[in-house]
């Protein structure tokens, strides 16, 4: 079970070569699907933050939301991501709200390279319609809720190190673009560290 009073560790920065690849974005952006393929291409393990949260809590995310509320879920999410990032680098798919938390953003900045998978409203709605287990879309009009989330979250997501358009089409194309942008990002950062 996830204890609410547990403090969240502030992680110290690590060198570029020891950083996680952290996917952020709204539900339906493709973080898990793309993340699995990306991890395989980078020869890293893949971790889904939502699955780790469910394991830690012994409950599904909809159950956590229903029984304990969103605030308890977010507190657990913050702690689980900090615990993960303290370990060896992997590819991490975060939940849609994770990057909204300032402590989580700081820990991702210290230990990861953040990649925002950005998708438009129509693409997101098409993708989330395939699953009925999205707690934030259970009340009211899902399209209105998703539009509100875009308006609230996209300005924060834009702080990610890399932005990738997650459009309709083969996931492999998105993976290729991420790999190219990661190489560019690492080259630029390595140059800055050597200045």
Secondary structure as UniProt FT lines:
FT   TURN            4..5
FT   HELIX           16..18
FT   STRAND          20..24
FT   TURN            27..28
FT   HELIX           31..42
FT   STRAND          46..48
FT   HELIX           49..57
FT   HELIX           61..68
FT   HELIX           70..85
FT   STRAND          91..93
FT   TURN            96..97
FT   HELIX           98..100
FT   HELIX           102..111
FT   STRAND          112..118
FT   HELIX           121..128
FT   TURN            129..130
FT   HELIX           135..137
FT   HELIX           142..157
FT   TURN            158..159
FT   STRAND          162..165
FT   HELIX           171..194
//
